[in-house]
Amino acid sequence: MSTARAADRGRRAVGLGARASLRVLLAGAVTGVLLLGLPFAAKAQQPIGIKFSHVTTSDTPKGKGAEKFKELAEKYTGGKVKVEVYANSQLYKDKEEIEALQLGAVQMLAPSTAKFAPLGAKEFEALDLPFLFADEEEYAQVTKGPVGKWLFQKLEAKGISGLAFWDNGFHMVSANRPLITPADFQGLKFRISGSKVADQYFRLLGGLPQILAFSEVYQALQTGVVDGCENTPSNYLTQKFYEVQRHISAADHAHLQYAVIVNTKFWNGLPAEIRGQLDKAMNEATDYTNSIASKENEDSIAQIEASGKTTIHVLTQPQRQAWKTAMMPTYEWAKGRVGREVLELLSKAIDSRTH
Ligand code: LMR
């Protein structure tokens, strides 16, 4: 529009004195350049927006990790990137945020790996196998090694890129009666977050698992829609599940981890320099998150205990062993769900019970 007008003005200027005509032409040309150039100039200065949606509160390992990424991403790009963090399901619930990422309505998520089946990557559920990791160290080694890389490769065909694994420790499990022996699970309804592997191990204990969005768990426990659930201490504390569950058992029966994921088209479309700065921010935010997760969970247990609203039962080795024995058939069952390849990789990575 502006070039046409400038040319038009230029044509109308013919017939005026030479100096006047030159002035009009120049003015028109300058106006044209300004009008044409402005939107681009304005655009160039506008920061690139990254919406990072997640479902836990800001004072959890994931919440703090997301804030750390924001801080570092904005710092390293000199403000060329602006990260908006939407915590506590304020923008989207579990399943919706995955759809939003695929549609490009958000650019970054960190869902638990138990929620990857809707992305067509149910292999991630292998990480939910019961008593898979002996401890945090083993978990970290596995996700940093060939298993983690292989899982991220699985996402590529879906237009999703995996950037990092973020830790949130071992699950506890709760109900309004003590869960000490496998028989205690019999007939109770348990909320699970999405994984069919978790569905299977609850069934092996005689429980009735059902998937619910994280944001709906407190109310479901309070109103008796479900009798119990599993989660990490920081999630029990920040979502106040401990207020509506009289007994919590700690047996380290399963592990909760997140995969930070982005829409590949968006990520690869970023200028290389910016992507490099964001990679650096993500690496440091990952180290930070993984370094605070254990302590955050220990502190959460202390706060839950201090509340006096629930009883935490730390299972003895023989009690754990009884759960383990009851849940072990999950491994055989999982071959048909997550496939043998990831199970074999896992068994190579850890002295495994996957065969
Ligand atoms: C859950 O739904 O229980 C967890 O995945 C929530 C979370 O992100 O920690």
Residues whose N, C-alpha, C, O or C-beta is under 5 A from the ligand:
A	BS01	LMR	V55 T56 S112 S193 F214 E230
